[in-house]
Amino acid sequence: MQLAQNVSSELRSNVWSRQNSYPLISFAFKSIPTKKQLTNQKGIFTSIPLRHTLRIDNRRHNKGHYSKILPRSKVRSTVPTKAQGVQEKKSFSNANFPTDQDGCVYHLGVKAGEVANRILSVGDTGRARLLAELLEPLPSGSVFETTSSRGFTVFTGMKGGVPVSIISTGMGTAMMDFVVREARAVVEGGMAIIRLGTCGVLDDTLPVGSLIVASKGSVSVRRDPDAFHSEDTHDEAEFGSISASNLGYDSESIAKSVTPFISSPSPYWISRRVMPSEKLSQQLYSQLQEVCLAEGVSTPVVRGLNASACSFYSSQARMVDHFDDRNEDLMNLIHSEHPEVTSLEMETFHLLDLARCSRGTVEAAACAIGLAQRKSNDFLQASQIRVLERIAGEATLRSLTMHKIENDIEGGCSDASKRVW
């Protein structure tokens, strides 16, 4: 019962950060100064760095108390100067796939040896940090942590003597794309990636809190912008109120080149399914059952078909009055095309699709905690979420370490001098 009972969000002291550990530095003024005064008052600020947020601390607002967040490694005294607290802007090369002078990729901000070839992808940083408690320290005595300027946080540690990374991926297709492609760029050999997220439950026989493994694959649900044009819309409308003649175009030639718009049959499009790694998915399902049994948690563990939407609202059939989304029949459309669909979220399809297109170098699987029952509108309580996150996190980490990766090269980096593990 240890995992279920220990739901504290406090971290062990063996998690260290390569960058971006932020203490709160405060400065008090007799009156709230102007920007000009802040710039000119020597000994307080020599300037206001644009990349730092200067904010008023509401608890001491009447005293004109200001607070500033500074990287811990840059703090030298309680009186910052322009040079202190400002991270050096890095230069990137190769517009096709940007990397900096240290070999760090553009969005994840990591280089070879900092990400292992076994990756647990989770949605938010809080969950990643919680699950980092389940990692064993590296030979250096701590778990590696780094946060990029784009908000991706990477933890790398050991699990059963095997190097594993946990990455806070964020939400949606684009974020998953950054994680998979950029991790692939800095990891040698084969890779295994499991997504642990939350989802809406579409099967009305399943309660919230169900652990749903996408063993039957995933389909993509996308909003089609072309369906929202009026019937007489054509390419010429792109000029708006600017006439073709003002732009130097011959209006007669334009009229001959544009094609009248043909309305799409549906505002939403649903793809064919893409499948996970069968072996990795089966290991994940078995480990979820085993950990739940060991912890005395009776939540259902099921295998199902996932649907990944391009947005949280319109393409997940959430209806609001502020926008013309035309999604009143979307849930019926999803069920009519894929009657066995069980879960709905935003990332799994793209992970599995990238693995499919990785030329055999990436294996992927996914599971999600049923956060909301879409038919009954039930929502999982916060205290239950933390317990299930730890249980599912332990199961996914075990699955990753048990999985045999084809062409496993020293955990993903052959150069021992670069590896953090």
C-alpha positions as CSV (number, residue, x, y, z in Angstrom):
1,M,0.0,0.0,0.0
2,Q,3.0,2.3,0.1
3,L,2.4,3.9,-3.3
4,A,-1.3,4.6,-2.6
5,Q,-0.6,6.0,0.9
6,N,2.4,8.2,-0.1
7,V,0.6,10.8,-2.2
8,S,2.6,13.8,-0.9
9,S,3.8,16.1,-3.7
10,E,7.0,16.9,-1.8
11,L,10.1,15.8,-3.7
12,R,13.1,13.9,-2.4
13,S,16.3,15.9,-1.9
14,N,18.1,14.0,-4.6
15,V,16.5,15.8,-7.5
16,W,18.9,18.4,-8.9
17,S,18.6,21.0,-11.7
18,R,21.0,21.9,-14.4
19,Q,19.3,25.2,-14.8
20,N,16.2,27.3,-13.9
21,S,15.9,26.8,-10.2
22,Y,14.2,30.0,-9.1
23,P,14.3,31.5,-5.6
24,L,12.3,34.6,-4.8
25,I,14.4,37.7,-4.4
26,S,12.5,40.7,-3.0
27,F,13.2,44.5,-3.0
28,A,11.3,47.0,-0.9
29,F,10.9,50.7,-1.9
30,K,9.4,53.6,0.1
31,S,7.1,54.3,-2.8
32,I,6.3,52.4,-6.0
33,P,9.0,53.6,-8.5
34,T,8.5,54.3,-12.1
35,K,10.3,52.3,-14.8
36,K,12.7,55.3,-15.3
37,Q,13.4,55.4,-11.6
38,L,14.1,51.7,-11.5
39,T,16.5,52.0,-14.4
40,N,18.4,54.9,-12.9
41,Q,18.5,54.0,-9.2
42,K,22.0,52.6,-8.8
43,G,22.4,49.8,-6.4
44,I,18.8,48.6,-7.1
45,F,18.6,47.9,-10.8
46,T,20.8,49.0,-13.6
47,S,18.0,48.0,-16.0
48,I,15.0,45.7,-16.3
49,P,15.9,42.6,-18.3
50,L,13.1,42.0,-20.7
51,R,13.1,38.2,-20.3
52,H,12.3,38.5,-16.6
53,T,9.0,39.3,-15.1
54,L,8.8,42.2,-12.6
55,R,5.7,41.9,-10.6
56,I,4.0,43.4,-7.6
57,D,3.8,41.1,-4.6
58,N,0.1,41.6,-3.5
59,R,0.9,40.9,0.1
60,R,3.0,44.0,0.4
61,H,1.5,46.1,-2.4
62,N,0.9,49.1,-0.1
63,K,4.6,49.2,0.7
64,G,5.6,49.1,-2.9
65,H,7.2,45.7,-2.5
66,Y,8.5,44.2,-5.7
67,S,9.5,40.6,-6.3
68,K,11.7,39.2,-9.0
69,I,12.4,35.6,-10.1
70,L,16.0,34.9,-10.8
71,P,17.9,31.6,-11.6
72,R,19.5,30.4,-8.4
73,S,22.8,29.7,-10.1
74,K,23.0,33.4,-11.1
75,V,22.3,34.9,-7.7
76,R,25.4,36.5,-6.3
77,S,23.9,39.1,-3.9
78,T,20.6,40.6,-2.9
79,V,21.3,43.5,-5.2
80,P,21.1,42.3,-8.8
81,T,22.7,44.0,-11.7
82,K,21.9,43.8,-15.4
83,A,24.3,40.9,-15.9
84,Q,23.0,38.9,-13.0
85,G,20.0,36.6,-13.5
86,V,19.9,36.8,-17.3
87,Q,20.6,33.6,-19.1
88,E,22.8,34.0,-22.2
89,K,20.9,33.9,-25.4
90,K,22.0,30.9,-27.4
91,S,22.7,30.9,-31.1
92,F,21.2,28.1,-33.3
93,S,22.3,26.7,-36.6
94,N,20.5,24.5,-39.2
95,A,17.1,26.0,-40.0
96,N,15.9,22.5,-41.0
97,F,16.5,21.0,-37.5
98,P,17.9,23.7,-35.1
99,T,20.5,22.9,-32.6
100,D,22.7,25.2,-30.5
101,Q,26.5,25.2,-30.2
102,D,26.3,22.6,-27.4
103,G,24.2,20.2,-29.5
104,C,21.0,21.0,-27.6
105,V,17.8,20.7,-29.6
106,Y,15.6,23.8,-30.1
107,H,12.5,23.1,-28.0
108,L,13.4,20.3,-25.5
109,G,16.7,22.0,-24.7
110,V,18.6,18.7,-24.2
111,K,21.6,17.1,-25.9
112,A,22.9,13.6,-26.3
113,G,23.4,11.8,-23.0
114,E,20.7,13.7,-21.1
115,V,17.7,11.7,-22.4
116,A,17.5,7.9,-22.1
117,N,16.1,5.6,-24.8
118,R,13.2,4.7,-22.5
119,I,10.8,7.6,-22.1
120,L,7.7,8.2,-20.1
121,S,5.7,11.1,-21.5
122,V,3.2,12.8,-19.2
123,G,1.1,15.9,-19.8
124,D,2.1,18.3,-17.0
125,T,5.2,19.2,-15.1
126,G,3.5,18.4,-11.7
127,R,2.9,14.8,-12.7
128,A,6.4,14.5,-14.1
129,R,7.9,15.8,-10.9
130,L,5.7,13.5,-8.8
131,L,6.7,10.4,-10.8
132,A,10.4,11.5,-10.7
133,E,10.2,10.4,-7.0
134,L,9.9,6.8,-8.3
135,L,13.3,7.0,-10.0
136,E,16.5,6.0,-8.3
137,P,19.4,8.4,-8.3
138,L,22.1,8.4,-10.9
139,P,25.7,7.5,-10.1
140,S,26.2,11.2,-9.4
141,G,23.8,10.8,-6.4
142,S,20.8,12.6,-7.8
143,V,18.1,12.6,-10.5
144,F,19.0,14.8,-13.5
145,E,16.5,17.6,-14.2
146,T,16.4,20.3,-16.8
147,T,13.7,22.7,-18.0
148,S,14.0,24.3,-21.4
149,S,13.0,27.9,-22.3
150,R,10.0,26.4,-24.1
151,G,8.7,24.8,-20.9
152,F,9.6,21.2,-21.4
153,T,11.0,19.5,-18.2
154,V,13.1,16.4,-18.4
155,F,14.0,14.1,-15.5
156,T,16.5,11.3,-16.1
157,G,17.2,8.7,-13.5
158,M,17.4,4.9,-13.0
159,K,14.6,2.3,-12.5
160,G,15.9,-1.1,-11.5
161,G,19.3,-0.1,-12.7
162,V,18.0,0.9,-16.2
163,P,18.2,4.6,-17.3
164,V,14.7,6.1,-17.9
165,S,13.6,9.7,-18.7
166,I,10.3,11.3,-17.7
167,I,9.3,14.3,-19.9
168,S,6.5,16.8,-19.3
169,T,5.1,17.0,-22.8
170,G,2.3,19.5,-22.5
171,M,-0.9,19.2,-24.5
172,G,-1.7,18.4,-28.1
173,T,-0.1,17.2,-31.3
174,A,2.5,19.9,-31.7
175,M,4.0,19.3,-28.2
176,M,4.1,15.5,-28.8
177,D,5.8,16.2,-32.1
178,F,8.5,18.2,-30.4
179,V,9.2,15.6,-27.8
180,V,9.3,12.5,-30.1
181,R,11.3,14.1,-32.9
182,E,13.8,16.0,-30.8
183,A,14.3,13.1,-28.4
184,R,14.8,10.8,-31.4
185,A,17.5,13.3,-32.7
186,V,19.7,13.0,-29.5
187,V,19.2,9.3,-28.7
188,E,21.2,6.6,-30.3
189,G,19.7,3.2,-31.3
190,G,16.2,2.0,-30.7
191,M,13.7,3.8,-28.4
192,A,10.6,2.9,-26.3
193,I,8.0,5.6,-25.4
194,I,4.9,5.3,-23.2
195,R,2.4,8.1,-22.8
196,L,0.6,8.3,-19.4
197,G,-2.1,10.9,-19.6
198,T,-5.7,11.6,-18.6
199,C,-8.7,11.3,-20.8
200,G,-12.5,11.5,-21.2
201,V,-14.2,8.2,-20.9
202,L,-16.6,7.5,-23.8
203,D,-17.7,4.0,-22.8
204,D,-20.7,4.6,-20.5
205,T,-20.1,1.3,-18.7
206,L,-16.7,2.5,-17.3
207,P,-16.4,4.7,-14.2
208,V,-14.0,7.6,-13.8
209,G,-10.7,6.4,-12.5
210,S,-10.5,3.6,-15.0
211,L,-7.0,2.9,-16.4
212,I,-7.4,2.6,-20.2
213,V,-4.7,1.1,-22.3
214,A,-4.9,2.0,-26.0
215,S,-4.2,-1.6,-27.0
216,K,-6.7,-1.4,-29.9
217,G,-4.9,1.7,-31.3
218,S,-6.0,5.3,-31.8
219,V,-7.9,7.4,-34.4
220,S,-7.5,11.1,-35.0
221,V,-10.5,13.5,-34.8
222,R,-9.9,16.8,-36.6
223,R,-11.9,19.9,-37.3
224,D,-12.0,20.8,-41.0
225,P,-11.7,24.7,-41.4
226,D,-12.9,24.5,-45.0
227,A,-16.3,23.4,-43.8
228,F,-16.8,26.7,-42.2
229,H,-16.5,28.8,-45.4
230,S,-19.7,30.0,-46.9
231,E,-20.8,28.3,-50.1
232,D,-19.8,31.2,-52.4
233,T,-16.4,31.6,-50.9
234,H,-13.4,31.3,-53.2
235,D,-9.8,32.1,-53.2
236,E,-10.4,35.8,-54.2
237,A,-11.8,36.4,-50.8
238,E,-8.3,36.2,-49.4
239,F,-7.7,39.7,-50.7
240,G,-10.3,41.1,-48.3
241,S,-10.9,44.8,-48.7
242,I,-7.6,45.2,-50.7
243,S,-8.4,45.3,-54.4
244,A,-6.3,43.2,-56.8
245,S,-5.4,46.4,-58.7
246,N,-3.8,48.0,-55.6
247,L,-1.6,44.9,-55.3
248,G,-0.5,45.1,-58.9
249,Y,-2.6,42.1,-60.1
250,D,-4.7,41.9,-63.2
251,S,-8.3,41.3,-61.9
252,E,-9.3,39.5,-65.1
253,S,-6.5,37.0,-64.8
254,I,-7.3,36.4,-61.2
255,A,-10.9,35.7,-62.0
256,K,-9.8,33.0,-64.4
257,S,-7.4,31.4,-61.9
258,V,-9.6,31.1,-58.8
259,T,-11.7,28.1,-58.1
260,P,-15.1,28.3,-56.4
261,F,-15.1,26.7,-53.0
262,I,-16.7,23.3,-52.6
263,S,-18.0,22.8,-49.1
264,S,-16.8,19.9,-47.1
265,P,-19.4,17.2,-46.3
266,S,-18.6,17.4,-42.6
267,P,-17.0,19.9,-40.2
268,Y,-15.0,17.0,-38.7
269,W,-12.8,14.3,-40.1
270,I,-12.0,11.0,-38.4
271,S,-9.0,8.9,-39.5
272,R,-8.3,5.2,-39.7
273,R,-6.7,3.7,-36.6
274,V,-3.0,3.4,-36.0
275,M,-1.7,0.7,-33.7
276,P,0.7,0.6,-30.8
277,S,3.6,-1.8,-30.2
278,E,1.8,-5.0,-29.3
279,K,4.4,-6.2,-26.9
280,L,4.9,-2.9,-25.1
281,S,1.2,-2.4,-24.9
282,Q,0.7,-5.9,-23.4
283,Q,3.4,-5.3,-20.9
284,L,1.8,-2.1,-19.9
285,Y,-1.6,-3.7,-19.4
286,S,-0.1,-6.5,-17.3
287,Q,1.9,-4.2,-15.1
288,L,-1.1,-1.9,-14.5
289,Q,-3.1,-4.9,-13.3
290,E,-0.2,-6.2,-11.1
291,V,0.5,-2.8,-9.4
292,C,-3.2,-2.2,-8.7
293,L,-3.5,-5.6,-7.2
294,A,-0.4,-5.1,-5.0
295,E,-1.7,-1.7,-3.8
296,G,-5.2,-3.0,-3.1
297,V,-6.8,-0.6,-5.7
298,S,-9.8,-2.0,-7.5
299,T,-10.1,0.4,-10.3
300,P,-10.8,-1.2,-13.7
301,V,-7.9,-1.8,-16.0
302,V,-9.2,-2.1,-19.6
303,R,-8.0,-2.3,-23.2
304,G,-9.7,-0.1,-25.7
305,L,-9.6,2.1,-28.8
306,N,-8.5,5.7,-28.2
307,A,-9.5,8.8,-30.1
308,S,-7.2,11.9,-30.2
309,A,-8.7,15.2,-31.0
310,C,-7.0,18.3,-32.4
311,S,-8.5,20.5,-29.6
312,F,-10.0,20.2,-26.2
313,Y,-13.3,21.9,-27.0
314,S,-14.7,21.8,-30.5
315,S,-13.2,18.5,-31.7
316,Q,-14.1,16.8,-28.4
317,A,-17.8,17.7,-28.8
318,R,-17.8,20.2,-26.0
319,M,-20.4,22.8,-26.9
320,V,-20.1,26.5,-26.1
321,D,-22.2,29.4,-27.2
322,H,-19.4,31.7,-28.1
323,F,-18.3,29.9,-31.3
324,D,-19.9,28.2,-34.3
325,D,-18.4,24.7,-33.9
326,R,-21.1,22.6,-35.5
327,N,-20.2,19.7,-33.2
328,E,-23.6,18.7,-31.9
329,D,-23.5,15.4,-33.7
330,L,-19.8,14.8,-33.4
331,M,-20.0,12.2,-30.6
332,N,-22.5,10.2,-32.6
333,L,-20.2,10.5,-35.6
334,I,-17.2,9.1,-33.6
335,H,-19.3,6.2,-32.3
336,S,-20.8,5.4,-35.7
337,E,-17.4,5.1,-37.4
338,H,-15.7,3.5,-34.4
339,P,-18.2,1.8,-32.1
340,E,-15.6,0.4,-29.7
341,V,-13.9,3.8,-28.9
342,T,-13.2,4.0,-25.2
343,S,-11.2,7.2,-24.5
344,L,-10.8,10.7,-25.9
345,E,-7.8,13.0,-25.4
346,M,-5.2,14.9,-27.6
347,E,-1.8,13.2,-27.9
348,T,-1.9,9.4,-28.3
349,F,-2.6,9.2,-32.0
350,H,0.4,11.4,-32.9
351,L,2.7,9.4,-30.7
352,L,1.7,6.1,-32.3
353,D,1.7,7.7,-35.8
354,L,5.3,8.9,-35.3
355,A,6.4,5.5,-34.0
356,R,4.8,4.0,-37.1
357,C,6.8,6.4,-39.3
358,S,10.1,6.1,-37.4
359,R,11.5,3.5,-39.8
360,G,11.4,0.9,-37.1
361,T,13.4,2.8,-34.5
362,V,10.6,3.8,-32.0
363,E,8.1,1.6,-30.2
364,A,5.2,3.2,-28.5
365,A,2.2,2.5,-26.3
366,A,-0.2,4.6,-24.2
367,C,-2.5,4.6,-21.3
368,A,-4.7,7.2,-19.7
369,I,-6.5,7.7,-16.4
370,G,-10.3,8.3,-17.0
371,L,-10.6,11.8,-15.6
372,A,-14.2,12.5,-16.8
373,Q,-17.1,10.4,-17.8
374,R,-18.5,12.2,-20.9
375,K,-22.0,10.8,-20.7
376,S,-22.7,11.1,-17.0
377,N,-20.4,14.2,-16.5
378,D,-18.8,12.6,-13.4
379,F,-15.3,13.9,-12.6
380,L,-12.5,12.2,-10.7
381,Q,-11.6,13.7,-7.4
382,A,-8.2,15.3,-7.0
383,S,-7.1,13.0,-4.2
384,Q,-7.9,9.9,-6.3
385,I,-6.0,11.4,-9.3
386,R,-2.7,11.5,-7.2
387,V,-3.1,7.9,-6.1
388,L,-3.8,6.7,-9.7
389,E,-0.9,8.8,-11.1
390,R,1.5,7.0,-8.8
391,I,0.1,3.6,-9.5
392,A,0.1,4.1,-13.3
393,G,3.5,5.8,-13.1
394,E,5.0,2.8,-11.4
395,A,3.4,0.4,-13.9
396,T,4.6,2.4,-16.9
397,L,8.2,2.7,-15.6
398,R,8.3,-1.0,-14.9
399,S,7.0,-1.7,-18.4
400,L,9.7,0.5,-20.0
401,T,12.5,-1.2,-18.0
402,M,11.2,-4.7,-18.7
403,H,10.9,-4.0,-22.5
404,K,13.7,-5.3,-24.6
405,I,14.7,-2.6,-27.1
406,E,16.1,-3.6,-30.5
407,N,19.5,-2.0,-30.9
408,D,19.8,-0.8,-27.3
409,I,23.0,1.3,-27.3
410,E,24.0,2.0,-23.7
411,G,20.7,3.4,-22.8
412,G,20.7,5.8,-25.8
413,C,24.2,7.2,-25.7
414,S,27.5,5.4,-26.6
415,D,29.7,8.2,-25.3
416,A,30.2,7.6,-21.5
417,S,31.6,11.1,-21.1
418,K,28.3,12.6,-22.2
419,R,25.9,10.4,-20.3
420,V,24.3,11.6,-17.1
421,W,23.6,8.0,-16.1
